[in-house]
Amino acid sequence: MDAPQVRLGLLGPLRLVIDGVPVEVRGPKRRAILALLASAEGRTVPVDHLVDALWPSEPPESARQALHTHVSRLRGHLGPAAARLQTRQDGYRLDLGTDDLDVSCARALLGAARRDPAKAFALLEEAHALWRGPVLADLTDVAPIATAVQGCERLHRSVTDALAANGQAPEALRVGREYRHRLADETGLDPSPALGELERDIAGGAAGPPPVRTEVPARPATRLVGRRAEVAAIHRMLAAERLVTLVGPGGVGKTRVALEVADQAETVAVLLLAPITEPAAVAHALAAALNLRVVQGDVLSACVAVLGDRHGLLVVDNCEHLLDAVRDTVGVLLAACPRLTVLATSREPLGLADEYASRLTPLPLPGPSQQLAEVPSVAVFLDRAARVRSGSPPTSADLRTVADIVRRLDGMPLAIELAAGRLSTFSLTDLRDRLDRSLDLLGGGRTSGDARHRTLRTTVEWSYQLLTDDERRLFRHLSVFVDGVDLTTAEAVAADLGLAADPGSVLARLVDASVIEARFDGGTRYRMLETLRAFGLDRLADAGEADAADARLLSWAVGLTAWIDTVVVTADEPAADAALRRELPNLRAAWRLARDRKALDEAVAMAVALHDVAQWRDLTETWGWPTELVDDPALDAHPRAAEVLGAAAEFAYLRGDYARAG
């Protein structure tokens, strides 16, 4: 026996048809319950929600029992289809398919029209025919139903808008005016301002081509390697959040990951902002991404009309240079399009209250015991290299060289791809040995894609130009610290520079802009990727600030080693030991700088201060510093020469070099 057919109509007076026979549902509360269950479109409606809707001021003690009675009688109205009205643990559910409810049918027809321009007009006409008059006019005193009625009106507006966008402006005006007349003649109600506005837009020529689903830009020819976990995580975030911003430095692969997500999702449009330079052009770029031609009226309003009730993902790529305009645009879309979710990519967050910022980090680097070819950063290099130079599989020695290369490039996907492209010119070892010039070496041969990513220097320059003068200065002067700084040092450098803004605020902006990364494992630390640090050093030289920055680094190193020498013999020895080990890369760089600049005072101060500290620790590297100074002819005239000679002799003795110690 065939299952009984149920047809429910909400796009007009409430209508229930069972197996082709209209069924009268009497009583306003029973009719309201049926409308609320139908509006849920198959979802369970909690008992508390129904009680609050039916008795909004103060429910009587018998409200739940009365609700149960109404539901039982509704089952009687449903007759052979009574099983469709299901009792759940926390509420009731009306089992309806898309074809059973006119609202669902209208939405499906609208979606089909957007996907198939050739059949759009016929489909939209069919959708419009589902409206039988004013929606649930006798039930609008029930608040949730009034909200549902507004949703039906927005859906009607979308059908009208789509008719206009399909090149049928006269038909769209007829549809809109017919709906207006129904409201006025049958209920005395005025239509919403939105409908009148749409009629004016259509009459003025503001509607454009059909808002069909915009195709996601063609997928890159290369496969996405090593980002499966990140893509899956973004899908999970988008299931819970309406705005997710993928944040990270230039070249980390934000766009590539976002396009992968878009390719796997129900995506309404991909808005690429990299070529857009004017804030006012953002709305126009969105309209173009939606295939919407707007010749008159407000462009963003036209986009909202197209997106209004659509479910899907909008990707907004490369927002960092247009933050204010993008923030305003996305804010309007989220408020006006309740079923829309947005995935943005930017070098810093948009700054909206509902934003969930997810930071994309570089690809994992090879560890000591890993299979090198399976490490994502190495795998990307090998994949891109195979497209440049075919040949035998890489040897173990080749893999070790590749591992060195990707470590030098911090696991940055863009840098790795550019480096692999240089194998048309260099051998692996030649490439590795020239990575100290990576900003300019890597690039120049990439003729397609975003111009900002054709060399590492242009990629970093893009981020640098988005900073304020204070932010650029602090970025430049922090670049002399090879292994980053703690918060105290960063703020001290900022204060010494005399920045106009608060030092902490400037530092925070550099982190937000993804030119400095903050790490919180084992204490707060602010570091730069090596390519960014190299750019900062170049800019220091260009600004004529290199000498001042070097002098500040030496002063910092002298002060730190003196503090360590004093504190290491107190109860705070653990703190001094931790500081020494944490800052050893920076101290090493300061030592080499002092020797290269022939800054003997600073070199002597560092070597002597670390004499006793290093003697009782496994820091044999610093043992050689006094010995190196002994060979400097300028030491003889230095007032602390005896201390240096004594330290060098002691270390020679400890190494068993008794002849030199004597």
C-alpha positions as CSV (number, residue, x, y, z in Angstrom):
1,M,0.0,0.0,0.0
2,D,1.4,3.4,-1.0
3,A,2.2,5.9,1.8
4,P,-0.4,8.7,2.1
5,Q,0.5,11.9,0.4
6,V,0.7,15.1,2.5
7,R,0.7,18.6,1.0
8,L,1.1,21.6,3.3
9,G,0.8,25.2,2.1
10,L,2.2,28.2,4.0
11,L,2.5,30.6,1.1
12,G,-1.0,32.0,1.6
13,P,-3.7,30.8,4.0
14,L,-2.7,27.6,5.9
15,R,-3.6,24.6,3.8
16,L,-3.5,20.9,4.5
17,V,-4.2,18.3,1.8
18,I,-4.1,14.5,2.5
19,D,-4.2,12.2,-0.6
20,G,-5.5,15.0,-2.7
21,V,-8.4,15.9,-0.2
22,P,-8.3,19.3,1.5
23,V,-8.6,19.0,5.3
24,E,-9.9,21.8,7.4
25,V,-7.9,22.5,10.6
26,R,-10.0,24.5,13.0
27,G,-9.0,26.6,16.0
28,P,-6.2,29.2,15.9
29,K,-3.9,27.4,18.3
30,R,-4.1,24.1,16.4
31,R,-3.5,25.9,13.2
32,A,-0.6,27.8,14.8
33,I,0.9,24.5,16.0
34,L,0.6,23.0,12.5
35,A,2.2,26.1,10.9
36,L,5.1,26.1,13.4
37,L,5.8,22.4,12.9
38,A,5.7,22.9,9.1
39,S,7.9,26.0,9.2
40,A,10.6,23.9,11.0
41,E,10.9,21.9,7.7
42,G,11.5,18.5,9.4
43,R,13.3,19.7,12.5
44,T,12.1,19.0,16.0
45,V,10.3,21.9,17.7
46,P,10.9,21.9,21.5
47,V,7.8,21.8,23.7
48,D,9.0,25.0,25.5
49,H,9.2,26.8,22.1
50,L,5.6,25.8,21.2
51,V,4.3,26.8,24.7
52,D,6.0,30.2,24.6
53,A,4.7,30.8,21.1
54,L,1.1,29.9,22.0
55,W,1.0,31.6,25.4
56,P,3.6,34.4,25.2
57,S,2.7,36.4,28.3
58,E,2.1,33.8,31.0
59,P,1.4,30.2,30.1
60,P,-1.2,28.5,32.3
61,E,-0.3,25.5,34.4
62,S,-2.2,23.3,32.0
63,A,-0.3,24.6,28.9
64,R,1.7,21.5,28.3
65,Q,-1.4,19.3,28.6
66,A,-3.3,21.6,26.3
67,L,-0.5,21.4,23.8
68,H,-0.5,17.6,24.0
69,T,-4.3,17.6,23.3
70,H,-3.9,19.9,20.3
71,V,-1.2,17.6,18.9
72,S,-3.4,14.5,19.4
73,R,-6.2,16.2,17.4
74,L,-3.8,17.2,14.7
75,R,-2.9,13.6,14.3
76,G,-6.6,13.0,13.8
77,H,-6.6,15.6,11.0
78,L,-3.7,13.9,9.4
79,G,-5.6,10.6,9.3
80,P,-3.6,8.0,7.4
81,A,-0.6,10.2,7.6
82,A,-0.8,10.6,11.4
83,A,2.6,8.9,11.8
84,R,4.2,11.9,10.2
85,L,3.6,13.9,13.4
86,Q,6.2,12.4,15.7
87,T,6.7,12.8,19.4
88,R,10.4,13.2,20.3
89,Q,12.0,13.4,23.8
90,D,12.0,17.2,23.9
91,G,9.3,18.1,21.4
92,Y,7.4,17.3,18.2
93,R,8.5,16.8,14.6
94,L,6.5,16.9,11.4
95,D,8.1,14.6,8.8
96,L,8.0,16.5,5.5
97,G,9.9,16.1,2.3
98,T,10.8,18.9,-0.1
99,D,7.8,18.2,-2.3
100,D,5.4,18.1,0.7
101,L,5.8,21.8,1.7
102,D,5.3,24.7,-0.7
103,V,8.1,26.8,1.0
104,S,10.6,24.0,0.4
105,C,9.4,23.7,-3.2
106,A,9.8,27.4,-3.9
107,R,13.3,27.4,-2.5
108,A,14.3,24.4,-4.5
109,L,12.9,26.0,-7.7
110,L,14.8,29.2,-7.0
111,G,18.0,27.2,-6.5
112,A,17.4,25.3,-9.8
113,A,16.8,28.5,-11.7
114,R,20.1,29.9,-10.4
115,R,21.9,26.8,-11.6
116,D,20.2,26.5,-15.0
117,P,19.9,29.9,-16.7
118,A,18.3,28.3,-19.8
119,K,15.3,27.1,-17.8
120,A,15.4,29.9,-15.2
121,F,12.3,31.8,-16.4
122,A,10.0,28.8,-16.4
123,L,11.3,27.6,-13.0
124,L,10.8,31.0,-11.5
125,E,7.3,31.3,-12.9
126,E,6.5,27.9,-11.3
127,A,7.9,29.1,-8.0
128,H,5.9,32.3,-8.1
129,A,2.7,30.3,-8.8
130,L,3.0,28.7,-5.3
131,W,2.1,32.0,-3.6
132,R,-1.7,31.9,-3.1
133,G,-2.1,35.1,-1.3
134,P,-1.0,36.8,2.0
135,V,1.1,34.4,4.0
136,L,-0.6,33.0,7.1
137,A,-2.5,36.3,7.6
138,D,-4.6,35.0,10.4
139,L,-1.7,33.8,12.5
140,T,0.8,36.7,12.4
141,D,0.0,37.5,16.1
142,V,2.1,34.5,16.9
143,A,5.7,35.9,17.0
144,P,7.6,32.9,15.5
145,I,5.0,32.7,12.7
146,A,5.4,36.4,12.1
147,T,9.1,35.8,11.7
148,A,8.4,32.9,9.3
149,V,6.2,35.2,7.3
150,Q,9.0,37.6,6.9
151,G,11.2,34.8,5.6
152,C,8.5,33.9,3.1
153,E,8.4,37.5,1.9
154,R,12.2,37.5,1.5
155,L,11.9,34.3,-0.5
156,H,9.3,36.0,-2.7
157,R,11.6,39.0,-3.1
158,S,14.4,36.6,-4.2
159,V,12.1,35.1,-6.8
160,T,11.2,38.6,-8.1
161,D,14.8,39.7,-8.0
162,A,15.9,36.6,-10.0
163,L,13.2,37.2,-12.6
164,A,14.6,40.7,-13.0
165,A,18.2,39.5,-13.1
166,N,17.1,36.9,-15.7
167,G,16.4,39.8,-18.1
168,Q,12.6,39.7,-17.4
169,A,12.2,43.1,-15.7
170,P,8.6,43.7,-16.9
171,E,7.6,40.2,-15.6
172,A,9.4,40.9,-12.3
173,L,7.5,44.1,-11.9
174,R,4.2,42.4,-12.7
175,V,5.0,39.7,-10.0
176,G,5.9,42.3,-7.4
177,R,2.9,44.5,-8.1
178,E,0.6,41.5,-8.1
179,Y,1.8,40.5,-4.7
180,R,1.4,44.1,-3.5
181,H,-2.2,44.2,-4.7
182,R,-3.0,40.9,-3.0
183,L,-1.8,42.2,0.3
184,A,-3.8,45.4,0.0
185,D,-7.0,43.9,-1.4
186,E,-7.3,40.9,0.9
187,T,-5.7,42.1,4.1
188,G,-5.3,45.8,4.0
189,L,-1.6,45.3,4.8
190,D,1.2,47.3,3.2
191,P,4.1,45.4,1.8
192,S,7.5,45.7,3.4
193,P,9.8,48.6,2.3
194,A,12.1,46.0,0.7
195,L,9.5,45.1,-1.9
196,G,8.9,48.7,-2.9
197,E,12.6,49.2,-3.0
198,L,13.0,46.2,-5.3
199,E,10.3,47.5,-7.6
200,R,12.2,50.8,-7.9
201,D,15.5,49.1,-8.5
202,I,14.0,46.9,-11.2
203,A,12.3,49.9,-12.9
204,G,15.5,51.8,-12.7
205,G,17.5,49.0,-14.3
206,A,19.5,48.0,-11.2
207,A,19.0,44.3,-11.8
208,G,21.5,42.3,-13.9
209,P,22.2,38.9,-15.2
210,P,20.8,35.8,-13.4
211,P,22.4,35.2,-10.0
212,V,23.6,31.7,-10.9
213,R,26.0,29.9,-8.7
214,T,29.4,31.4,-9.4
215,E,32.0,28.9,-10.3
216,V,35.0,28.7,-8.0
217,P,38.2,29.9,-9.8
218,A,39.9,27.0,-11.6
219,R,41.9,24.8,-9.3
220,P,45.7,25.3,-9.4
221,A,47.5,22.8,-11.6
222,T,49.5,21.6,-8.6
223,R,47.9,19.4,-5.9
224,L,47.6,20.6,-2.3
225,V,50.2,18.8,-0.2
226,G,50.3,18.5,3.5
227,R,47.2,20.5,4.4
228,R,44.6,17.8,4.8
229,A,44.3,18.4,8.5
230,E,43.9,22.2,8.1
231,V,41.2,21.9,5.4
232,A,39.3,19.5,7.6
233,A,39.6,21.8,10.6
234,I,38.3,24.8,8.6
235,H,35.2,22.7,7.5
236,R,34.6,22.0,11.2
237,M,34.9,25.7,12.1
238,L,32.5,26.8,9.4
239,A,30.0,24.3,10.6
240,A,29.9,26.2,14.0
241,E,30.9,29.7,13.0
242,R,29.5,32.1,10.4
243,L,32.8,34.0,9.9
244,V,36.2,32.3,9.8
245,T,39.3,34.3,8.9
246,L,42.3,32.3,7.8
247,V,45.3,34.4,9.0
248,G,49.0,34.1,8.3
249,P,52.0,35.7,6.6
250,G,52.3,36.1,2.9
251,G,53.2,33.0,1.1
252,V,52.0,30.6,3.8
253,G,49.2,29.2,1.4
254,K,46.1,30.9,2.7
255,T,44.5,31.3,-0.7
256,R,45.3,27.8,-1.8
257,V,43.8,26.3,1.4
258,A,40.7,28.5,1.1
259,L,40.1,27.4,-2.6
260,E,40.4,23.8,-1.5
261,V,37.7,24.4,1.1
262,A,35.6,26.2,-1.4
263,D,35.9,23.3,-3.9
264,Q,34.6,20.9,-1.3
265,A,31.7,23.1,0.0
266,E,28.5,24.6,-1.3
267,T,30.1,27.8,-2.4
268,V,28.0,30.8,-3.7
269,A,31.0,32.9,-4.8
270,V,34.7,33.5,-4.4
271,L,35.7,37.1,-4.1
272,L,39.3,37.7,-5.0
273,L,40.5,41.1,-3.7
274,A,44.2,41.0,-4.6
275,P,43.7,43.2,-7.7
276,I,41.3,45.6,-6.0
277,T,43.0,48.8,-4.8
278,E,40.1,51.1,-3.9
279,P,37.8,50.4,-0.9
280,A,34.8,51.6,-2.8
281,A,35.3,48.9,-5.4
282,V,34.8,46.0,-2.9
283,A,31.0,45.9,-3.4
284,H,31.4,46.1,-7.2
285,A,33.9,43.2,-7.0
286,L,31.3,41.2,-5.0
287,A,28.6,41.9,-7.5
288,A,31.0,40.7,-10.3
289,A,31.7,37.5,-8.3
290,L,27.9,36.9,-8.1
291,N,27.5,37.5,-11.8
292,L,25.3,40.5,-10.9
293,R,25.3,43.6,-13.2
294,V,24.2,46.6,-11.2
295,V,23.8,49.8,-13.3
296,Q,21.8,51.9,-10.9
297,G,21.2,52.0,-7.1
298,D,23.2,50.7,-4.2
299,V,25.5,47.9,-5.3
300,L,25.8,46.2,-1.9
301,S,22.1,46.2,-1.5
302,A,21.7,44.5,-4.8
303,C,24.2,41.8,-3.6
304,V,22.3,41.4,-0.4
305,A,19.1,40.9,-2.4
306,V,20.8,38.1,-4.3
307,L,22.3,36.4,-1.3
308,G,19.5,37.1,1.1
309,D,18.2,33.6,1.9
310,R,20.9,31.6,0.1
311,H,22.6,28.9,2.0
312,G,26.3,28.5,1.2
313,L,29.9,29.7,1.6
314,L,31.3,33.1,0.4
315,V,35.1,33.1,0.2
316,V,36.7,36.6,0.5
317,D,40.4,36.3,-0.4
318,N,43.3,38.7,0.4
319,C,41.5,41.2,2.7
320,E,44.5,42.8,4.4
321,H,44.9,45.9,2.2
322,L,41.2,46.7,2.3
323,L,40.4,45.9,5.9
324,D,37.9,48.6,6.7
325,A,35.9,48.2,3.5
326,V,35.9,44.4,3.9
327,R,34.9,44.6,7.5
328,D,31.9,46.8,6.7
329,T,30.8,44.7,3.7
330,V,31.1,41.4,5.5
331,G,29.3,42.8,8.5
332,V,26.3,43.8,6.3
333,L,26.2,40.4,4.6
334,L,26.3,38.5,7.9
335,A,23.5,40.6,9.3
336,A,21.3,40.5,6.2
337,C,21.9,37.0,5.0
338,P,21.3,34.6,7.9
339,R,22.2,31.4,6.0
340,L,25.4,32.7,4.6
341,T,28.8,31.8,6.0
342,V,32.1,33.6,5.1
343,L,35.6,32.3,4.9
344,A,38.1,35.2,4.6
345,T,41.8,35.1,4.1
346,S,44.0,37.9,5.4
347,R,47.4,38.7,6.8
348,E,45.5,40.0,9.9
349,P,42.0,39.5,11.3
350,L,39.1,41.6,10.0
351,G,38.1,42.8,13.5
352,L,34.4,41.8,13.6
353,A,32.9,40.6,16.9
354,D,31.7,37.3,15.5
355,E,35.0,36.5,13.8
356,Y,36.9,33.3,14.5
357,A,40.5,33.8,13.5
358,S,42.5,30.7,12.6
359,R,46.2,31.1,12.0
360,L,47.8,29.1,9.2
361,T,51.3,28.2,10.0
362,P,54.1,27.0,7.7
363,L,54.4,23.4,6.7
364,P,56.0,21.0,9.2
365,L,59.8,20.7,9.0
366,P,61.8,17.5,9.0
367,G,62.6,15.9,12.4
368,P,65.6,13.8,13.2
369,S,64.0,10.4,12.8
370,Q,61.3,11.0,10.1
371,Q,61.0,9.5,6.6
372,L,62.1,12.7,4.8
373,A,60.0,12.2,1.7
374,E,56.8,12.0,3.8
375,V,57.4,15.3,5.6
376,P,54.9,17.8,4.1
377,S,57.5,20.6,3.4
378,V,59.9,18.1,1.7
379,A,57.0,16.5,-0.2
380,V,55.9,19.9,-1.6
381,F,59.5,20.6,-2.8
382,L,59.7,17.2,-4.4
383,D,56.3,17.5,-6.1
384,R,57.2,20.9,-7.6
385,A,60.8,19.9,-8.5
386,A,59.5,16.9,-10.5
387,R,57.6,19.4,-12.7
388,V,60.9,21.3,-13.4
389,R,63.4,18.6,-13.8
390,S,62.5,15.0,-14.5
391,G,64.9,12.2,-13.7
392,S,65.7,9.5,-11.2
393,P,64.1,9.4,-7.7
394,P,66.0,11.5,-5.2
395,T,68.8,9.7,-3.3
396,S,69.2,9.8,0.5
397,A,71.8,12.6,0.1
398,D,69.4,14.5,-2.1
399,L,66.6,14.2,0.5
400,R,69.0,15.5,3.2
401,T,69.8,18.5,1.0
402,V,66.1,19.1,0.4
403,A,65.5,18.9,4.1
404,D,68.2,21.6,4.6
405,I,66.6,23.8,2.0
406,V,63.1,23.7,3.5
407,R,64.4,24.3,6.9
408,R,66.2,27.4,5.6
409,L,62.9,28.5,4.1
410,D,61.0,28.0,7.4
411,G,58.6,25.6,5.6
412,M,56.9,28.4,3.8
413,P,55.0,26.9,0.8
414,L,55.6,29.9,-1.6
415,A,59.3,30.0,-0.8
416,I,59.5,26.2,-1.3
417,E,57.7,26.3,-4.6
418,L,59.9,29.2,-5.8
419,A,63.1,27.3,-4.7
420,A,62.0,24.2,-6.5
421,G,61.5,26.2,-9.7
422,R,65.1,27.3,-9.6
423,L,66.2,23.7,-10.2
424,S,66.0,24.5,-13.9
425,T,69.2,26.5,-13.3
426,F,70.9,25.2,-10.2
427,S,71.7,21.8,-8.7
428,L,70.3,21.0,-5.2
429,T,73.6,21.9,-3.5
430,D,74.1,25.1,-5.6
431,L,70.6,26.1,-4.6
432,R,71.1,25.4,-0.9
433,D,74.4,27.3,-0.8
434,R,72.8,30.4,-2.3
435,L,69.8,30.7,0.0
436,D,71.3,33.6,1.9
437,R,70.1,35.6,-1.2
438,S,66.6,34.0,-1.1
439,L,64.7,37.2,-1.2
440,D,65.9,37.9,-4.8
441,L,67.1,34.5,-5.9
442,L,63.7,32.9,-5.5
443,G,61.5,34.4,-8.1
444,G,61.5,36.1,-11.5
445,G,60.6,33.0,-13.4
446,R,57.0,32.9,-12.3
447,T,54.9,34.6,-15.0
448,S,51.4,33.5,-14.0
449,G,49.4,34.0,-10.8
450,D,49.4,36.9,-8.4
451,A,52.1,39.4,-9.1
452,R,52.7,39.8,-5.3
453,H,54.0,36.2,-5.2
454,R,56.4,36.2,-8.1
455,T,59.4,36.8,-5.8
456,L,59.9,36.5,-2.0
457,R,60.8,40.1,-1.9
458,T,57.5,41.3,-3.5
459,T,55.6,39.0,-1.1
460,V,57.2,40.5,1.9
461,E,57.1,44.1,0.5
462,W,53.3,43.8,0.2
463,S,53.0,43.1,3.9
464,Y,55.5,45.8,4.8
465,Q,53.7,48.5,2.9
466,L,50.5,47.9,4.8
467,L,52.3,48.9,8.1
468,T,52.3,52.3,9.7
469,D,55.6,54.2,10.0
470,D,56.0,53.2,13.7
471,E,55.2,49.6,12.9
472,R,57.8,49.5,10.1
473,R,60.5,51.0,12.4
474,L,59.9,48.5,15.2
475,F,59.9,45.7,12.6
476,R,63.2,46.8,11.1
477,H,64.9,47.2,14.5
478,L,63.8,43.9,15.8
479,S,65.2,42.1,12.8
480,V,68.7,42.2,14.2
481,F,67.7,39.6,16.8
482,V,68.3,36.4,15.1
483,D,66.2,34.3,17.4
484,G,63.5,36.7,18.5
485,V,62.9,38.6,21.7
486,D,60.8,38.4,24.8
487,L,58.2,41.0,25.6
488,T,60.4,43.1,27.8
489,T,63.1,43.5,25.2
490,A,60.6,44.2,22.4
491,E,59.0,47.0,24.5
492,A,62.5,48.3,25.4
493,V,63.4,48.6,21.8
494,A,60.1,50.3,21.0
495,A,60.6,52.8,23.8
496,D,64.2,53.5,22.7
497,L,62.9,54.3,19.2
498,G,60.5,56.9,20.7
499,L,57.5,55.6,18.9
500,A,54.4,57.8,19.0
501,A,52.1,54.9,19.8
502,D,52.1,52.6,22.8
503,P,55.0,50.0,22.4
504,G,52.7,47.1,23.3
505,S,50.1,48.2,20.8
506,V,52.7,48.5,18.0
507,L,54.0,45.0,18.8
508,A,50.5,43.6,18.8
509,R,49.8,45.1,15.3
510,L,53.0,43.4,14.0
511,V,51.7,40.1,15.3
512,D,48.2,40.7,13.9
513,A,49.7,41.6,10.5
514,S,51.6,38.3,10.5
515,V,55.1,39.8,10.1
516,I,56.0,38.7,13.6
517,E,54.8,35.5,15.2
518,A,54.1,35.2,18.9
519,R,54.9,31.9,20.7
520,F,53.8,31.0,24.2
521,D,55.5,27.7,24.9
522,G,58.1,28.2,27.7
523,G,57.4,31.9,27.9
524,T,56.3,34.6,25.5
525,R,58.6,35.0,22.5
526,Y,58.3,37.1,19.4
527,R,60.1,35.8,16.3
528,M,60.3,36.5,12.6
529,L,60.5,34.0,9.8
530,E,63.9,34.1,8.3
531,T,62.8,35.6,5.0
532,L,61.0,38.4,6.9
533,R,64.1,39.0,9.0
534,A,66.3,39.3,6.0
535,F,63.9,41.8,4.5
536,G,64.0,43.8,7.7
537,L,67.8,43.9,7.7
538,D,67.7,45.2,4.1
539,R,65.3,47.9,5.1
540,L,67.5,48.9,8.0
541,A,70.3,49.5,5.7
542,D,68.1,51.4,3.2
543,A,66.9,53.6,6.0
544,G,70.4,54.3,7.3
545,E,69.5,52.7,10.6
546,A,71.8,49.7,10.6
547,D,74.5,51.2,12.8
548,A,72.0,52.3,15.4
549,A,70.3,48.9,15.5
550,D,73.6,47.1,15.7
551,A,74.7,49.3,18.6
552,R,71.4,48.6,20.4
553,L,71.9,44.8,20.0
554,L,75.4,45.1,21.4
555,S,74.2,47.2,24.3
556,W,71.5,44.6,25.0
557,A,74.0,41.8,24.9
558,V,76.4,43.5,27.3
559,G,73.6,44.3,29.7
560,L,72.2,40.8,29.6
561,T,75.5,39.1,30.2
562,A,76.3,41.4,33.1
563,W,73.0,40.6,34.7
564,I,73.6,36.9,34.2
565,D,77.1,37.2,35.8
566,T,75.6,38.9,38.8
567,V,72.5,36.8,39.3
568,V,73.9,33.4,38.6
569,V,75.6,33.3,42.1
570,T,72.3,34.1,43.9
571,A,69.1,32.2,44.6
572,D,67.9,33.3,41.2
573,E,70.5,31.1,39.5
574,P,67.8,29.1,37.6
575,A,66.4,32.3,36.0
576,A,69.9,33.4,34.9
577,D,70.7,29.9,33.5
578,A,67.4,29.9,31.6
579,A,68.0,33.3,30.2
580,L,71.5,32.4,29.0
581,R,70.3,29.3,27.2
582,R,67.3,31.0,25.7
583,E,69.3,33.9,24.4
584,L,72.4,32.1,23.3
585,P,71.6,32.4,19.5
586,N,71.2,36.2,20.0
587,L,74.3,36.5,22.1
588,R,76.2,34.5,19.5
589,A,75.1,37.0,16.8
590,A,76.0,39.9,19.1
591,W,79.5,38.4,19.7
592,R,80.1,38.0,16.0
593,L,78.9,41.5,15.3
594,A,81.2,42.9,18.0
595,R,84.2,41.2,16.4
596,D,83.3,42.2,12.9
597,R,82.8,45.9,14.0
598,K,86.0,45.7,16.1
599,A,83.9,46.7,19.1
600,L,86.5,45.5,21.6
601,D,84.8,47.0,24.7
602,E,81.6,45.1,24.1
603,A,83.4,41.9,23.2
604,V,85.5,42.0,26.3
605,A,82.5,42.7,28.5
606,M,80.6,39.7,27.1
607,A,83.5,37.3,27.2
608,V,84.5,38.2,30.8
609,A,80.9,38.2,32.1
610,L,80.3,34.7,30.8
611,H,83.7,33.3,32.0
612,D,82.5,31.9,35.4
613,V,79.0,31.0,34.0
614,A,80.3,28.9,31.1
615,Q,83.0,27.2,33.2
616,W,80.4,25.2,35.1
617,R,78.0,24.5,32.2
618,D,78.1,22.7,28.9
619,L,78.4,26.0,27.0
620,T,81.8,25.3,25.6
621,E,81.0,27.6,22.7
622,T,81.6,30.7,24.8
623,W,84.8,29.3,26.3
624,G,86.5,30.2,23.0
625,W,85.6,33.9,23.2
626,P,88.4,35.0,25.6
627,T,90.8,32.9,23.5
628,E,89.8,34.6,20.3
629,L,90.4,38.0,22.0
630,V,93.9,37.0,23.1
631,D,94.9,37.0,19.4
632,D,93.6,40.5,18.9
633,P,96.5,43.0,18.9
634,A,94.3,45.7,20.3
635,L,93.7,43.8,23.5
636,D,97.2,44.7,24.9
637,A,96.1,48.3,25.5
638,H,92.7,47.4,26.9
639,P,92.1,48.1,30.6
640,R,90.5,44.6,31.1
641,A,93.2,42.7,29.2
642,A,94.3,40.8,32.3
643,E,90.8,39.5,32.9
644,V,90.6,38.2,29.4
645,L,94.0,36.6,29.6
646,G,93.1,34.9,32.9
647,A,89.9,33.5,31.4
648,A,91.6,32.3,28.3
649,A,94.3,30.6,30.4
650,E,91.8,28.9,32.6
651,F,89.8,27.5,29.7
652,A,92.9,26.3,28.0
653,Y,93.9,24.5,31.2
654,L,90.4,22.9,31.5
655,R,90.8,21.6,27.9
656,G,94.1,20.1,28.7
657,D,96.1,22.6,26.6
658,Y,98.7,23.2,29.3
659,A,101.3,24.8,27.0
660,R,98.8,27.5,26.0
661,A,97.5,27.9,29.5
662,G,101.0,28.7,30.7
